[in-house]
């Protein structure tokens, strides 16, 4: 599997992949995404160089955005609020690749990218009803921050989101000598 920065040619396949992800989430009782979010953000994410994909052959297997900030970043109690951090957004795995470890591989890739940027933490928000994602984050070593971010989507919809973070240990440029 190839992990890389998304390019403009990926936009249509990305939209198709997330359409399948959204259908699966709705079928599983997690109706939190639609054609507006996250889909309306992909073109801008790609243009800004902050969207990354996993590709297997001719198929996209997963994607995520790596952002410098998040609207909810001040709403929860991070371990070290002032530390340099970036935010994982819009992580999705194609239903064809679900259960094959691709989500964990994408998280590892995101952590490596964040380390390269010199970040101390990788942070994210997840809606409280998205139990599969919460399980993945915990399994991957992310720790839940205190508090909840209440995101008002419209007058009838409010999402409760938990913040999760993982401390990124700097990569040692000089391995210990033997």
C-alpha positions as CSV (number, residue, x, y, z in Angstrom):
1,X,0.0,0.0,0.0
2,X,1.3,3.5,-0.9
3,X,0.8,6.4,1.5
4,X,1.1,9.8,-0.1
5,X,-0.1,13.4,-0.3
6,X,-3.3,13.7,-2.3
7,X,-3.3,15.4,-5.7
8,X,-6.1,17.1,-7.7
9,X,-6.7,13.9,-9.7
10,X,-7.7,12.2,-6.5
11,X,-10.7,14.4,-5.9
12,X,-13.3,12.4,-7.8
13,X,-12.2,9.0,-6.5
14,X,-12.0,10.5,-3.0
15,X,-15.6,11.8,-3.2
16,X,-16.7,8.4,-4.4
17,X,-14.9,6.6,-1.6
18,X,-16.3,8.9,1.1
19,X,-19.8,8.4,-0.4
20,X,-19.4,4.7,0.4
21,X,-18.0,5.5,3.8
22,X,-21.0,7.7,4.6
23,X,-23.5,5.1,3.4
24,X,-21.8,2.5,5.7
25,X,-21.8,4.9,8.7
26,X,-25.5,5.7,8.2
27,X,-26.3,2.0,7.9
28,X,-24.4,1.4,11.2
29,X,-26.3,4.2,13.0
30,X,-23.6,6.8,12.9
31,X,-25.2,9.5,10.8
32,X,-22.7,12.3,11.3
33,X,-21.2,12.8,7.8
34,X,-22.9,13.9,4.6
35,X,-22.0,15.5,1.3
36,X,-21.3,18.8,3.0
37,X,-19.0,17.4,5.7
38,X,-16.5,16.1,5.1
39,X,-16.9,16.1,1.3
40,X,-17.0,19.9,0.7
41,X,-13.6,20.3,2.3
42,X,-11.5,17.9,0.2
43,X,-10.8,20.3,-2.7
44,X,-9.4,22.9,-0.3
45,X,-7.5,20.3,1.7
46,X,-5.8,19.0,-1.5
47,X,-5.1,22.6,-2.7
48,X,-3.5,23.4,0.7
49,X,-1.4,20.2,0.6
50,X,-2.9,18.8,3.8
51,X,-4.8,15.8,2.6
52,X,-3.2,12.4,2.5
53,X,-4.3,9.0,1.1
54,X,-3.5,5.4,1.1
55,X,-3.7,3.8,-2.3
56,X,-3.7,0.1,-3.2
57,X,-3.3,-0.5,-6.9
58,X,-5.7,1.8,-8.7
59,X,-8.0,2.2,-5.6
60,X,-8.0,4.7,-2.8
61,X,-8.2,2.8,0.5
62,X,-8.3,5.7,3.0
63,X,-7.7,9.4,3.6
64,X,-7.3,12.1,6.2
65,X,-6.5,15.8,6.5
66,X,-3.7,17.0,8.8
67,X,-4.6,20.6,10.0
68,X,-2.8,23.2,12.0
69,X,-5.9,24.0,14.1
70,X,-9.4,22.9,15.0
71,X,-12.5,24.8,16.1
72,X,-12.7,22.8,19.2
73,X,-9.1,23.0,20.3
74,X,-9.8,25.3,23.2
75,X,-12.9,23.4,24.4
76,X,-11.2,20.4,26.1
77,X,-8.4,19.9,28.6
78,X,-5.3,18.8,26.7
79,X,-2.3,17.4,28.6
80,X,-0.2,20.3,27.6
81,X,-2.5,22.9,25.9
82,X,0.3,25.2,24.8
83,X,2.4,22.4,23.1
84,X,2.9,22.4,19.4
85,X,0.1,20.2,17.9
86,X,-1.6,19.4,14.7
87,X,-5.1,17.9,14.2
88,X,-6.2,14.9,12.3
89,X,-9.5,15.5,10.5
90,X,-11.7,13.6,8.1
91,X,-10.1,10.2,8.6
92,X,-12.0,7.7,6.5
93,X,-11.3,4.1,5.4
94,X,-13.0,2.6,2.4
95,X,-15.5,-0.1,3.3
96,X,-13.6,-2.4,1.0
97,X,-10.6,-2.1,3.3
98,X,-12.4,-2.1,6.7
99,X,-11.1,-4.5,9.3
100,X,-7.7,-4.9,7.6
101,X,-5.6,-2.5,9.8
102,X,-5.7,0.4,7.3
103,X,-7.0,2.8,9.9
104,X,-4.1,2.0,12.2
105,X,-1.7,2.4,9.4
106,X,-3.2,5.8,8.5
107,X,-2.8,6.9,12.1
108,X,0.9,5.8,12.1
109,X,1.4,7.7,8.8
110,X,-0.3,10.8,10.4
111,X,2.0,10.6,13.4
112,X,5.1,10.3,11.2
113,X,4.0,13.4,9.2
114,X,3.3,15.3,12.4
115,X,6.7,14.4,13.8
116,X,8.3,15.6,10.5
117,X,6.6,19.0,11.1
118,X,8.1,19.1,14.6
119,X,4.8,18.7,16.4
120,X,4.7,17.4,20.0
121,X,1.1,16.1,19.8
122,X,-1.3,14.7,17.3
123,X,-4.8,15.6,18.3
124,X,-8.3,14.9,17.0
125,X,-12.0,15.1,17.7
126,X,-14.5,12.3,17.4
127,X,-18.3,12.3,17.8
128,X,-19.4,10.5,20.9
129,X,-21.5,8.0,19.0
130,X,-18.7,6.9,16.7
131,X,-17.6,3.9,18.8
132,X,-15.6,2.2,16.1
133,X,-13.4,5.3,15.7
134,X,-13.1,5.8,19.5
135,X,-11.9,2.1,19.7
136,X,-9.3,2.6,17.0
137,X,-7.9,5.7,18.6
138,X,-7.6,4.1,22.0
139,X,-6.1,0.9,20.5
140,X,-3.5,3.1,18.8
141,X,-2.4,4.8,22.0
142,X,-4.5,8.0,21.9
143,X,-5.6,9.3,25.3
144,X,-9.0,11.1,25.8
145,X,-8.7,14.7,26.9
146,X,-11.1,16.0,29.6
147,X,-14.3,17.8,28.6
148,X,-16.4,17.7,25.6
149,X,-16.6,20.0,22.5
150,X,-20.3,20.8,21.7
151,X,-20.4,21.7,18.0
152,X,-23.6,23.3,16.9
153,X,-24.1,22.2,13.2
154,X,-27.5,24.0,12.7
155,X,-30.4,24.9,14.9
156,X,-31.5,21.3,15.1
157,X,-28.2,19.5,15.3
158,X,-25.5,19.6,17.9
159,X,-22.6,17.1,18.1
160,X,-20.8,16.1,21.2
161,X,-17.1,15.5,20.4
162,X,-14.4,14.0,22.5
163,X,-10.8,15.2,22.1
164,X,-8.0,12.6,21.8
165,X,-4.3,13.1,21.7
166,X,-1.1,11.2,21.4
167,X,2.3,12.5,22.5
168,X,4.8,12.2,19.6
169,X,8.2,11.3,20.7
170,X,10.8,12.9,18.5
171,X,12.5,10.7,16.1
172,X,16.1,10.0,17.1
173,X,18.3,11.1,14.2
174,X,21.3,9.4,15.8
175,X,20.6,5.8,16.9
176,X,22.6,4.7,19.9
177,X,26.0,3.2,19.0
178,X,26.7,-0.3,20.0
